[in-house]
Amino acid sequence: MPLRISMDWLREYIELPESAADLADRLTLSGTEVERVVTLGSGWDGVVVVRAIEVTDIPGADHIKRAVVEAGDRRAELVSGAPNLRQGDLLAWAQPGTTLPNGMTIAERRFKGVTSQGVLCSPVELGISSEADGLLVLGTDGPTGMPLADLMPPDEVMVIEVTTNRPDLLCHLGIARELSALLRRPLKAPMPAPEESTEPSPLTVEIAEPELCARYQARYLYGARVGPSPAWMQRRLRAVGQKPISNVVDAANYVMFETGQPLHAFDAARLDRGIVVRRARAGEEIACLDGRTRHLAEDDLVIADRSVAVAIAGIIGGADSAVSAETTRLLLESANFNGVSVRNSSRRLALRTEASTRFEKQLSPELTAPAVTRLAELLQQVAGAGPSTAALDVNPGATDAEVIAVAAGYVGTLLGIEVADSEVTDTLEALEFQVRSTAEGGLEVVQPPFRRDVRGAVDLVEEVGRMRGYNTLPSTLPGRRVEVREILPPPDVEWQAREIAAGAGHDEVINSSFCGPADPEVGIFPTPRLALSNPMSRDQAQMRTSLLWGLARTVSRNVAWGNNGVAVFELGHVFWPREGQELPREPRSLGLAVHLAPGRATSDAGTRSALLSLKGLIDVVAEEVSGVVLEHRQDQVPGLHPGRSARVSVGGTEIGCFGELHPDLAHRLDVPGSVVLGEIDFEALAGIPRQIRYHAPSRFPAVVRDLAISVPDLTPARDVVEALSGAGEVILRTVDLFDEYHGTQVDGGRKGLAFRLVFQADDRTLTGEEVASAEERIAGLLRDRFAATMRA
Amino acid sequence: MTPGAELDPETHRKEALENIAAAPDEGSLEELRVQYLGRRAPLTEQLSKLGRLPADQRREAGARLNSVKAAVQQALYDRREHLRGAGAGTLGAAEAIDLTFPGRRPGRGHMHPVSRVWRELEDIFRGLGYDIARGPEVETDYYSFEALNMPAGHPARDGFDTFFLDTGAGTAPAEPGEVVAESRILLRPHTSPMQIRYMETHEAPIRVIIPGKTYRRDNDATHVPMFHQVEGLLVDEGVTVADLKGTLEYFARAMFGDDRRIRLRPDHFPFTEPSLEVHVSCMQCDGSGCSLCRHSGWIEILGSGMVHPNVLRFGGKDPERYTGFAFGCGIDRVAMLKYGNDDLRSFFENDVRMIRQF
């Protein structure tokens, strides 16, 4: 969640005559991204502080109420649907004619017979907060009738995205410290000095899980009086998006937004003897501050007293030990928890809080002491608390600061420019690192406790780079003289395949890699599908094993959009699990699909023509990419028309299929007409590089002869072509089957086939006798093998 | 005119031009050409006799005769063109084809816009000497996170919204509290795992880009669960941040136009240090501020940084000897910016009316 930083609050720690907008770019270009600046108090003209003096139901209305408000000596009647509308509260009233920060102009409106003279505002409407949370409540005590801006002076809020490695920036002091280094201006950090008693704490602290809790500090205070916090504190908390609750809770929140250390205040009277930091017990439950009861797992770290859990460590406090109006004795907790543990519990419980988002980024145990001291001081100021005991400090995780060695010239070498040693030292010191020069001309750098993210010399390069500004670097291209090694391969053949498919009129689509259990198996790759354990929906719960069903669906959607007759292709990965292997095989697959609109295209002849065109296109891709001639076998394929499907192989290995989509599936997709489609394992083709060898064309004339035969109907055309090509006639150069026909010219149960035969020799002009005898032998072979009859 | 008589050039020219203008067809025009310019024509004869004239008259007479010859040649040419034009008039009417009719276009398909940009990226980096590699979309936790300096429990893992595979044995969706085992299988949420795989199998110096599909649990106008990234990796001796800046500036200008500028903003990625977000000056308003760049003048196009020493070690490269940079860029995002599409999802609806625009 983005961090909100109030300029008014920030100026407590550093002198900043600049506006937030002026600082935003400096911060952003040094790594602290200011997403936007919100001006509080603009659009508040006409918004007045009022008190609700009477709240009544409206007859016949369930969700809205009528309120009479007092604004100085004026009265107004208003209608509101907010659940937190309460008699006696101070509220913000936008009078008719006011234009609020969200652009809404207020007018009088009637609801169920009651006239609302304007609106009672929520923090969202006033631009204070982005989370809807009822009406803005300004406490109960105080005068009414003055402009809201008098109670809440204008402020600017920077909305900042802090990277996960910089939890130290999740507070006003952190941002002030960063600005102090950037602008080289002094930082005015608070030096808390609470009144302390010499009495020992009546409660004890014990850490049972030192791995998960590196430090636990506690202070005990008597005599607090719980009530509303002062206006300045409420104003600042509201500016950062927090709802004021009570002086004790607000002070703890205030210190968190000041120092970055989350704190918690327990009602000490409701704790049994002392604090134990332990893992939750099996079946343990806790009623939380947000009103919900949570079941704990044994991995969850809890804060317990001597009998029950009183808080989920680093995430949320318990309701039973919470500060209430009767509370007078406080136990203040300032602790350091293991980030991974807090993150895991927070995720399991689906509960993210301001505290958990800080702890999970692993805070420094050094932060706890100044924060709890500051909180004790504030409680003495705003809650009338008495002296604090000295802090109980259980500190099992104390570690020494790391010393980072930086070789001479290292920073400049990595940045690619000259950087003076003095610049490195000055920059790091401004960021509160300790820097010592070594005898070898290098540096030894000690991180400040709040910068645990800085671990190595390369991190220090970043500190110098971001403070100086990366945009001051020159732009160079890398390169040095190296020996020749492997040469780079040529562009991948998949681009060639795309060119061919697009050149043939197919548009390229990119379908989802996901599919669902309801999607049918289409194609020759019916391996079980991989399944996701956290899919976004049931129909995206598996990984596709074939492109065909996705293509059919894309065709159907396009037809629904009016794109009749579309031709598409896709070249993408499919996923085939492998037995005994951790990762699946992920071949690239090439799929093609064409829509045949009802009419001539879906006649038998039209479908035949479309299927043969698709087959020819697949053949061309294979020949161009790999120089291979594909083999085709008429056979049934899952999801395809049983009489109109074929399997494709190369060198005896099946690599694909094509055919017409099964009519049942076309019907299921509600696609008018039909779809022809095909797919090949492109990885198989890409693995066969095309070898080109030149053959000189013959310079002697070719003899062209047409051959018409009739054969029994069920004879596959391919068998006849192969018999001709394989007849051993060296002068027969090409065999082109150009027609197939039925009907009156051939007998029943037979079909006609028409071939064009080209005869040619490389070394001579063929004689008529040579050709005639070859033709005779061919005719004999066809008669013997296929019971063919020759036709004139 | 009798042979030998003195030719008056002016009269001769007038007569010739009148006759030529009156010629009815190309045949009579040819007769006139022979009559006025042929070997035996008076003008030709006069010209051949110029040499006999005294030197002081030769130049003036020659110029006069040659100007007549030029005028006759021009008139013959003009009349011939005129006669031919008139003939074309008849043929034109008889065999006219209306060529203002729309051209018949070959049935050409179109590559997907993401493929176009993908190919352009490959071309740009191939030109800079980079290899092009591909890697698995189904990946291990080790390559996706662990070896990229994000051990189990690292807070930066949350930002990846990773899809996990059901690895059988009836494993239910992972409990968030569960310690994630190294062998967990997932859909890669970025192309960065290939940094490690490529380093494992290649010696330095390394220059490679790895384009491919990536997956995250995300779905809105600028995020889809399946998208495309390109990873870049360069590892060598003496590689600097300035080299990273130069390389990415070259890329941005090659992809978006020579007049683009880039800006670097420090960011944080666990696998690079320093880490830098790269912004390009807005291609719509050229930096003056518009809705595309949200009035900042700059548009974020990629994340990058110097390869973290731990990542070099995971890839088997000695960080004392080698440095390098890496970057990851959304191919779909580049396509959106380049072609002015503000709804990423429309790229993957695959309406051919979208695809045919590319």
Interface residues (C-beta under 8 A of the other chain):
Chain A: T28 L29 S30 G31 E33 T163 T164 N165 R166 A297 D299 D300 G339 V340 R343 N344 S345 R347 R348 E360 K361 Q362 T413 L414 L415 G416 I417 G456 V458 D459 V461 E462 G465 R466 Y470 N471 L473 P474 S475 T476 L477 P478 R480 V482 R485 L488 P489 P491 D492 W495 R498 A501 A502 G503 A504 G505 H506 D507 E508 V509 I510 N511 S512 S513 F514 L530 A531 L532 S533 N534 P535 M536 Q540 M543 T554 R557 N558 W561 N563 V566 A567 V568 F569 G572 H573 F575 E582 L583 P584 E586
Chain B: G107 R108 G109 H110 M111 H112 V114 S115 R119 E122 R126 L128 G129 Y130 D131 I132 P136 E137 V138 E139 T140 A152 G153 P155 A156 D158 G159 F163 F164 L165 D166 T167 T171 A172 P173 A174 E175 P176 G177 S183 I185 L187 E203 P205 K213 Y215 R217 N219 P225 M226 L234 D236 E237 G238 V239 T240 V241 A242 D243 K245 G246 T247 E249 Y250 R263 L264 R265 P266 D267 H268 P270 E273 P274 S275 L276 M306 H308 P309 T323 F347 F348 E349 N350 D351 V352 R353 I355 R356
